[in-house]
């Protein structure tokens, strides 16, 4: 049994209540013609920008950390002569 007062998603414009967030999004899109925001990572839809940002921070945090730390693994650029000298040390004329 699904009682009306137990519905936890409420439209801010007309106070209509819904069982799940997807129904609220559909209502907002079709009744109020609101622009729905999508997560670039997974495609999940949101009514408010703050909700999408919260989702990205919480759900995709590991991906963001990976991008933030990409500079740690940058290859150190060497002087071309240093690279030649390093390669020459690997080889020997001794037979």
N, C-alpha and C positions, 0 to 999 in steps of 0.2 A: 504494500500500500504506500503510495507516494503522496504525502500531505503537502499542500501548497506552502505552508509556513516553514517546512523543512528544506525548501530549495535555497541553496546558498549563494547563487550567482544572481545579482540584481542589476538591472539596467539603470544607469544613472540618470537617463533622460525621462523614462516613464515608469520607473520602479517595477517593471515586469520582472518576474523571478523565473529562474531556470535551474534545471538539475545539474547541468554541466557547462563548462566554459565554452565548448564548441557551439552549443545552442545560443549562448549569449553573443558570441561572435557573429553567427548567422543572423540573429535578430538585429544587431547593430549595423551590419552590412546592408541588409535588405530593407529594414524599416526606417532607419535613421541615415542611411547612405554614408556611413562613416568609412574613412579609409582604414583598412586593416593592415597592420604592420607584420611582416614576416621575418623570422630569424633567418639570417643568411646561411647559418650552419646546418640547420635541420628542417627549416620550412615551417616550424610551428607558428601559429598566428596569434597576434595580440591586438588588443584595442588601444592600449596606451603605450607610449614610448618607454615610460619608466618600467613597465612590466617586461617589455622585451629586453631592456638593458639588464634588468635583474636576472632574467632567464640566461642571458649570455654569460653574465658573470658567474652564476651558479653552475649551470649545466656544461658550459664549454670552457671552464677555467683551465683545464689541463692544456687545451689547444692554445689558449692565450698565453699561458706560461711558456710553452714551447716557442712561440713566436717572439716573446719578449727576451728570451735568453739565446736567441740565434746568434748574437754577436760574440758569445763566448767561444764559439767554435770557428771563428774566422781564421783563415790561413794567414800567417804572418808573411808579409811580402819581404823578400830578401833582395839585397843588392845582386844584380846579375853576376857579377864577378864572384861573389860569395857562393852562389849556386854552382858555378863552374868549378871552383876550388873544392867544394864538397863532393862533387861527382868525381873529380880527379883523385881524391883521397881513397875512393872505393876501388880504384884500379891500380895495378902495380906492373912495372916492367920486369919484375923478377919472374923467371920461368921455372 
